[in-house]
Amino acid sequence: MYTFAPELGIDHILKIFTSKQELSGHLDNLKGQGKSIGFVPTMGALHMGHLSLIEIAKKLTDIVVCSIFVNPTQFNDPKDLELYPRPIEADTIKLREANCDILFLPSTGEMYAGTETWHIDLGYIETILEGKFRPGHYQGVTQIVKKLFDVVLPDKAFFGQKDFQQVKVISKMIEIYKMPVEIVTCPILRESDGLAMSSRNIHLSGTERIQALALSHTLQITRENAPFKTLNDLKALAEEYLTNSDGVDLEYFEICDTETLLPAKDTSTSLVALVAAKVGKTRLIDNIIIK
Ligand code: PAF
């Protein structure tokens, strides 16, 4: 463990751990003092969206642990893994400014000691939407989140609504392993023009950044039109708009039941519209609750 020395006049101390054993010993001590633990797992390249999770975690728990680990097993494209941004110094400063208490920054060897196999039966949820376009992705996500939860043993874990399906998958994993952790889903943070905040946005060129607005724009229009149109019409209109949007390569647009994530049949349940598209080489996802 080492302590990040403040040099910007900020006196909050961020403790940084790279070893699972040391972190777990430190947290055991805090839990022994009756402190509740909030956990924000991330892959770094922190933006305001991540920092809002830290802020919410600070309000709901005594000690906030953030992890930064770019998890190789959840990338199905090696190029994507290689290009994933890793601005660790800037991230550390952001966490300290956000009054985060602990950063867990393990190496790949610390998280994946030897060759191991992992498979968890997540059911249909891992083969639809994201799962259809990123086979194996949710096996990798559950593999690492289980490992991280086993070290941190948090009372509450905080995830962004932007990865709507991920929250469902992790909730399913918690149910399977009967883990005593509460999942808190936090709202999507958007830029002033509506673009959902994402670590991947930094890969967008100026033109692509404007083209990417088609995603949030479509979601917004879908929500506005929802009281007046059928689900089929809403989906058809959105797909037509996105398919004809310059620079946008649509992967899916779906309106789903928020509980099951299956395509909604009628408007009697709570609904979420979800979209995934490539803008240039950058793959973006976004969603909005429409009812
Ligand atoms: O959402 C992410 O950043 C990642 O999927 C997570 C949950 C940190 C697991 O690597």
Residues whose N, C-alpha, C, O or C-beta is under 5 A from the ligand:
A	BS01	PAF	P41 T42 M43 F69 N71 V141 I144
